Amino acid sequence: MLVDPGDFTPAALAAIAPTCVEGCAPGSVELVGGQVVYPHRADLFDRWYWRCGCGAYCGVHPTLKPLGRPAGPETRRAREAAHAAFDPMWRKRAEISGVKAHVARGRGYKWLAEQLGFDRKDCHIAEMDAATARRVVHACQRVKIASC
């Protein structure tokens, strides 16, 4: 769906708003300025965020597309741990095999999707709940243990 980044009508925003990963009701996510999410960070006031009524949030691409699904603190920590476990694996693969980073990352996500039982198109750490993100860490740890 093409989105007009200048169209801030409620209907246009509702059509592209993500769902909250914390299980909140659809329609509880709204587009807010950085001062709402980070009131103590004036350097982020000019950025947009998708924020749920429960306080969960995610960043926004310049096209207004969400950068993942809004998440609360526990889920954000789990996603950070998932990236910390997964990203070095695909980066090392890029280095070893000499393929470009985006190719190695795509192959890494294909492998991860298989480990989690997901379709590749549905496998994005930024869209995972906390339990799934923790499964990413375990899958990556199993590979490290097996290669020792």
MIKOL-902101 format. One record per atom (N, C-alpha, C, O): residue in three letters; x, y, z. Coordinates in steps of 0.2 Angstrom, whole numbers, plus 5000, padded with zeros to 4 digits. Example, Ala and Ser with C-alpha at 12.3 -4.5 7.8 and 13.67 -1.06 7.14 Angstrom:
% residues 2
ALA506649725039/ALA506249785039/ALA506649845039/ALA507149835042/SER506449895035/SER506849955036/SER506450005039/SER506750065040/
//
This chain:
% residues 148
MET500449945000/MET500050005000/MET500450065000/MET500950075004/LEU500350114995/LEU500750174995/LEU500450225000/LEU499850225001/VAL500850255004/VAL500650295010/VAL500950365008/VAL501450375006/ASP500450415009/ASP500650485008/ASP500950505015/ASP500450515019/PRO501550525016/PRO501850545022/PRO501550605025/PRO501550625030/GLY501150645020/GLY500850705022/GLY500150695024/GLY499850745027/ASP499850635024/ASP499150625025/ASP499150605032/ASP499250545034/PHE498950645037/PHE498850635044/PHE498150625046/PHE497950635052/THR497750615041/THR497050605043/THR496950545047/THR497350495046/PRO496450535052/PRO496350475056/PRO496250415052/PRO496550365054/ALA495950415046/ALA495850365042/ALA496450335039/ALA496550275039/ALA496850385037/ALA497550365033/ALA497950335039/ALA498350285037/LEU498050365044/LEU498450335050/LEU498250265052/LEU498650225053/ALA497550255053/ALA497250195055/ALA497450135050/ALA497550085052/ALA497450155044/ALA497550105039/ALA498350075039/ALA498450025037/ILE498750115042/ILE499450095042/ILE499750085049/ILE500250055050/ALA499350095054/ALA499550085061/ALA499650015063/ALA499249965061/PRO500249995066/PRO500349925068/PRO499949905074/PRO499649945077/THR499949845075/THR499649815081/THR500149815087/THR500749805085/CYS499949825093/CYS500349815098/CYS500549745100/CYS500149705100/VAL501149735101/VAL501449665102/VAL501249635109/VAL501249575110/GLU501049685113/GLU500849665120/GLU500149645121/GLU499949635126/GLY499749635115/GLY499149605116/GLY498549655117/GLY497949635118/CYS498649715116/CYS498149775116/CYS497649765111/CYS497749735105/ALA497049795112/ALA496549795106/ALA496749835100/ALA497149885101/PRO496549805094/PRO496749845088/PRO496449915089/PRO495949925092/GLY496849965086/GLY496550035086/GLY496850075092/GLY496650135092/SER497250045096/SER497550075102/SER498150105101/SER498450135105/VAL498450105094/VAL499150135093/VAL499050195089/VAL498550195084/GLU499350245091/GLU499350315087/GLU500050335086/GLU500550315089/LEU500050385081/LEU500650415079/LEU500750475084/LEU500350515084/VAL501350475087/VAL501550535092/VAL502250555090/VAL502650525087/GLY502350615092/GLY503050645092/GLY503450625097/GLY503250595102/GLY504150635096/GLY504650605100/GLY504550635107/GLY504850595112/GLN504350695108/GLN504250725115/GLN503750675119/GLN503850685126/VAL503350645116/VAL502850595120/VAL503250535123/VAL503150515129/VAL503650505119/VAL504050445121/VAL504650465125/VAL504850425129/TYR504950515122/TYR505650535126/TYR505550605128/TYR505950645125/PRO505250625133/PRO505150695135/PRO505750725138/PRO505850785138/HIS506250685139/HIS506850705142/HIS507450715137/HIS508050725138/ARG507250695130/ARG507750695125/ARG507550745119/ARG507150725114/ALA507650805120/ALA507450855115/ALA507750845108/ALA507450865103/ASP508350805108/ASP508550785101/ASP508150735097/ASP508250725091/LEU507650705101/LEU507250655097/LEU506550685096/LEU506050655094/PHE506350755098/PHE505750785097/PHE505550785090/PHE504950785089/ASP505950785085/ASP505750795078/ASP505650725075/ASP505550725069/ARG505650665079/ARG505550605076/ARG504850585078/ARG504550605083/TRP504550535074/TRP503950505075/TRP503950435078/TRP504450395077/TYR503450415082/TYR503450345085/TYR502650325085/TYR502250365085/TRP502650255084/TRP501950225084/TRP501950205092/TRP502350175094/ARG501450235095/ARG501350225103/ARG500650195104/ARG500150225102/CYS500650145108/CYS500050115111/CYS499850145117/CYS500250175121/GLY499150145119/GLY498950175125/GLY499250135131/GLY499250175136/CYS499550075130/CYS499850045136/CYS500550075137/CYS500950055142/GLY500850115133/GLY501450145133/GLY502050105128/GLY502550135128/ALA501850055125/ALA502250015121/ALA502350065115/ALA501950095113/TYR502950055112/TYR503050105106/TYR503550065101/TYR503950025103/CYS503650095095/CYS504150075090/CYS504250145086/CYS503850185086/GLY504850135083/GLY505050195078/GLY504650195072/GLY504250145070/VAL504750245068/VAL504350255062/VAL504850275056/VAL505250315057/HIS504750245050/HIS505150255044/HIS504950325042/HIS504350345043/PRO505350355038/PRO505050425035/PRO504450415031/PRO504050465030/THR504250355028/THR503650345025/THR503050335029/THR502450325027/LEU503150335036/LEU502650325041/LEU502550255042/LEU502150235047/LYS502950205039/LYS502950135040/LYS503250125047/LYS503750145048/PRO502950075051/PRO503250065057/PRO503850025057/PRO503949985052/LEU504350035061/LEU504949995061/LEU504849945067/LEU505149945072/GLY504449895065/GLY504249845069/GLY503549855072/GLY503149885069/ARG503449825078/ARG502749825081/ARG502949855088/ARG503449845091/PRO502449905091/PRO502549935097/PRO502649875103/PRO502349825103/ALA503149895107/ALA503349845112/ALA503449885119/ALA503749935119/GLY503349845124/GLY503549875131/GLY504249855133/GLY504549825129/PRO504449875139/PRO505149865141/PRO505349795141/PRO505949785138/GLU505049755143/GLU505249685143/GLU505349655136/GLU505849625135/THR504849665131/THR504949645125/THR505549685121/THR505949655117/ARG505649745122/ARG506249785119/ARG506849755122/ARG507349745118/ARG506949735128/ARG507549705131/ARG507649635128/ARG508149615126/ALA507049595127/ALA507149525124/ALA507349535116/ALA507749495114/ARG507049585113/ARG507249595106/ARG508049615105/ARG508349595101/GLU508249665110/GLU508949685110/GLU509349615111/GLU509949615108/ALA509149575116/ALA509549515117/ALA509549465110/ALA510049435109/ALA509049465107/ALA508949425101/ALA509449455096/ALA509749415092/HIS509449515095/HIS509949555090/HIS510649535092/HIS511049525088/ALA510749545099/ALA511449535101/ALA511649465100/ALA512249445099/ALA511249415100/ALA511449345098/ALA511449325091/ALA511849295088/PHE510949355087/PHE510849345080/PHE511349385075/PHE511649355071/ASP511349445076/ASP511749485072/ASP512449475071/ASP512749475065/PRO512849455076/PRO513549435075/PRO513549365071/PRO514049365067/MET513049325071/MET513149265067/MET513049285059/MET513549255056/TRP512649325057/TRP512549335050/TRP513149385048/TRP513349375042/ARG513349425052/ARG513949465051/ARG514549425050/ARG514949435045/LYS514649375054/LYS515249335053/LYS515149295047/LYS515649285043/ARG514549265045/ARG514449235039/ARG514649275033/ARG514949255028/ALA514449335033/ALA514649385028/ALA515449385027/ALA515649385021/GLU515749395033/GLU516449405033/GLU516849335030/GLU517249345026/ILE516549285032/ILE516849215030/ILE516749205023/ILE517249185019/SER516149215021/SER515949195014/SER516049245009/SER516049235003/GLY516149305011/GLY516349365006/GLY515749385003/GLY515749424998/VAL515149365005/VAL514449395002/VAL514349465006/VAL514549475011/LYS513949505002/LYS513749565005/LYS513349555011/LYS512949505012/ALA513349605016/ALA512949605022/ALA512249585021/ALA511949545025/HIS511949625016/HIS511149615016/HIS511049545013/HIS510449515015/VAL511449515010/VAL511349445007/VAL511449395013/VAL511049355014/ALA511949405017/ALA512049365023/ALA511549375028/ALA511249325031/ARG511249435029/ARG510749445034/ARG510049405031/ARG509749375035/GLY509949415025/GLY509349375022/GLY509449305023/GLY508949275025/ARG510049275022/ARG510149205023/ARG510049185030/ARG509749135032/GLY510249235035/GLY510249225042/GLY509449215044/GLY509249175048/TYR509149265041/TYR508349265043/TYR508049205040/TYR507549185043/LYS508249185035/LYS507949125032/LYS508049065037/LYS507649025038/TRP508649055039/TRP508849005044/TRP508449015050/TRP508148965053/LEU508449075053/LEU508049085059/LEU507349075058/LEU507049045063/ALA507049085053/ALA506349075051/ALA506248995052/ALA505748975055/GLU506648955049/GLU506648885049/GLU506648855056/GLU506348815058/GLN507148885060/GLN507248865067/GLN506548885071/GLN506448845076/LEU506248935070/LEU505648955074/LEU505048925071/LEU504448935074/GLY505048895065/GLY504448875062/GLY504048925059/GLY503348925058/PHE504348985056/PHE503949035053/PHE504049035046/PHE504549005043/ASP503649075042/ASP503749085035/ASP504349145035/ASP504249185040/ARG504749145031/ARG505249195030/ARG505049265031/ARG505249305034/LYS504449275027/LYS504149345027/LYS503949365033/LYS503849425034/ASP503849325038/ASP503549345044/ASP504049345050/ASP503849345056/CYS504649335048/CYS505249325053/CYS505649395053/CYS506049405049/HIS505449435058/HIS505749495059/HIS505849505067/HIS505349505070/ILE506449515069/ILE506449525077/ILE506049585079/ILE505849585085/ALA506049635075/ALA505649695077/ALA504949685078/ALA504549735081/GLU504649635076/GLU503949615076/GLU503849565081/GLU503249545082/MET504349535085/MET504249475089/MET504049505096/MET504149555098/ASP503649455099/ASP503449465106/ASP504149445110/ASP504549415107/ALA504049455117/ALA504649435121/ALA504849365121/ALA505449345121/ALA504349315121/ALA504449245121/ALA504749225115/ALA505249185115/THR504549245109/THR504849225103/THR505549255102/THR506049225100/ALA505649315105/ALA506349345104/ALA506849305109/ALA507449295107/ARG506549275114/ARG507049235119/ARG507149165115/ARG507749145116/ARG506749145111/ARG506849085107/ARG507349095102/ARG507749055100/VAL507449155099/VAL507949175095/VAL508649165098/VAL509149135095/VAL508749195104/VAL509349185108/VAL509549115109/VAL510049095108/HIS509049075111/HIS509148995112/HIS509348965105/HIS509848925106/ALA509048985100/ALA509248955093/ALA509948965092/ALA510348925089/CYS510149035093/CYS510849055091/CYS511349025096/CYS511849005094/GLN511149015102/GLN511548985107/GLN511748905105/GLN512248885106/ARG511148875103/ARG511248805101/ARG511748795095/ARG512148745095/VAL511748845091/VAL512248845085/VAL512948855088/VAL513448815086/LYS513048895092/LYS513748915095/LYS513948855099/LYS514548835098/ILE513548815103/ILE513748755107/ILE513848705102/ILE514348665103/ALA513448695097/ALA513648635092/ALA514248645088/ALA514548595086/SER514448715087/SER515048725083/SER515748715087/SER516248725085/CYS515648715094/CYS516248705098/CYS516548645098/CYS517048625101/
//
